[in-house]
Amino acid sequence: MERIYESSKKGRRAYKRAALNSSELRVMEYLIGSKAASEGQLETVGESWLISSMKRRGLIKESE
């Protein structure tokens, strides 16, 4: 089963302050626009290592 991700509060705040690099901004714009996305959908916007890094930093989270 594929993982589903959504933006976290910390990620939305960083997006509003523009405290993200261009790759992270693309991922956040995609998540904010679509509310949630599967891992495969996010990998079309950003690399898999970027998704892992954003999750580790608390910018995105797995949907429950």
C-alpha atoms as a printed R data frame, in Angstrom:
   type eleno elety resid chain resno      x      y      z
1  ATOM     1    CA   MET     A     1  0.000  0.000  0.000
2  ATOM     2    CA   GLU     A     2  1.338  3.390 -0.992
3  ATOM     3    CA   ARG     A     3  1.866  6.079  1.618
4  ATOM     4    CA   ILE     A     4 -0.285  9.218  1.564
5  ATOM     5    CA   TYR     A     5  1.264 12.522  2.628
6  ATOM     6    CA   GLU     A     6 -0.194 15.865  3.661
7  ATOM     7    CA   SER     A     7  1.345 19.157  4.752
8  ATOM     8    CA   SER     A     8  1.928 19.760  8.448
9  ATOM     9    CA   LYS     A     9  1.377 22.988 10.377
10 ATOM    10    CA   LYS     A    10  5.122 23.554 10.425
11 ATOM    11    CA   GLY     A    11  5.263 23.061  6.654
12 ATOM    12    CA   ARG     A    12  2.396 25.471  5.978
13 ATOM    13    CA   ARG     A    13  4.065 28.135  8.161
14 ATOM    14    CA   ALA     A    14  7.382 27.684  6.341
15 ATOM    15    CA   TYR     A    15  5.532 27.951  3.016
16 ATOM    16    CA   LYS     A    16  3.848 31.213  4.024
17 ATOM    17    CA   ARG     A    17  7.169 32.697  5.179
18 ATOM    18    CA   ALA     A    18  8.881 31.409  2.005
19 ATOM    19    CA   ALA     A    19 11.498 29.690  4.193
20 ATOM    20    CA   LEU     A    20 11.881 26.801  1.731
21 ATOM    21    CA   ASN     A    21 14.079 26.224 -1.287
22 ATOM    22    CA   SER     A    22 12.546 26.020 -4.764
23 ATOM    23    CA   SER     A    23 12.227 22.203 -4.767
24 ATOM    24    CA   GLU     A    24 10.517 22.178 -1.375
25 ATOM    25    CA   LEU     A    25  8.207 24.995 -2.495
26 ATOM    26    CA   ARG     A    26  7.042 22.918 -5.488
27 ATOM    27    CA   VAL     A    27  6.202 19.969 -3.220
28 ATOM    28    CA   MET     A    28  4.379 22.185 -0.704
29 ATOM    29    CA   GLU     A    29  2.406 23.963 -3.449
30 ATOM    30    CA   TYR     A    30  1.313 20.571 -4.773
31 ATOM    31    CA   LEU     A    31  0.278 19.342 -1.314
32 ATOM    32    CA   ILE     A    32 -1.536 22.545 -0.372
33 ATOM    33    CA   GLY     A    33 -3.369 22.554 -3.690
34 ATOM    34    CA   SER     A    34 -4.459 18.937 -3.519
35 ATOM    35    CA   LYS     A    35 -4.694 18.518  0.314
36 ATOM    36    CA   ALA     A    36 -2.988 15.088  0.147
37 ATOM    37    CA   ALA     A    37 -0.946 13.072 -2.324
38 ATOM    38    CA   SER     A    38  0.498  9.608 -2.638
39 ATOM    39    CA   GLU     A    39  4.213  8.990 -2.585
40 ATOM    40    CA   GLY     A    40  4.190  8.334 -6.336
41 ATOM    41    CA   GLN     A    41  2.431 11.620 -7.067
42 ATOM    42    CA   LEU     A    42  4.931 13.550 -4.959
43 ATOM    43    CA   GLU     A    43  7.868 11.897 -6.692
44 ATOM    44    CA   THR     A    44  6.686 13.424 -9.975
45 ATOM    45    CA   VAL     A    45  7.098 16.856 -8.345
46 ATOM    46    CA   GLY     A    46 10.265 16.163 -6.302
47 ATOM    47    CA   GLU     A    47 12.879 13.467 -5.766
48 ATOM    48    CA   SER     A    48 12.309 10.659 -3.250
49 ATOM    49    CA   TRP     A    49 15.220 11.880 -1.075
50 ATOM    50    CA   LEU     A    50 13.548 15.299 -0.901
51 ATOM    51    CA   ILE     A    51 10.272 13.758  0.294
52 ATOM    52    CA   SER     A    52 12.159 11.809  2.995
53 ATOM    53    CA   SER     A    53 14.040 14.922  4.072
54 ATOM    54    CA   MET     A    54 10.854 16.988  4.313
55 ATOM    55    CA   LYS     A    55  9.183 14.258  6.355
56 ATOM    56    CA   ARG     A    56 12.167 14.014  8.707
57 ATOM    57    CA   ARG     A    57 12.147 17.817  9.203
58 ATOM    58    CA   GLY     A    58  8.422 17.782  9.967
59 ATOM    59    CA   LEU     A    59  7.288 19.772  6.907
60 ATOM    60    CA   ILE     A    60  5.034 16.966  5.672
61 ATOM    61    CA   LYS     A    61  3.436 14.038  7.460
62 ATOM    62    CA   GLU     A    62  1.840 10.734  6.617
63 ATOM    63    CA   SER     A    63 -1.921 10.892  6.504
64 ATOM    64    CA   GLU     A    64 -3.748  8.732  9.032
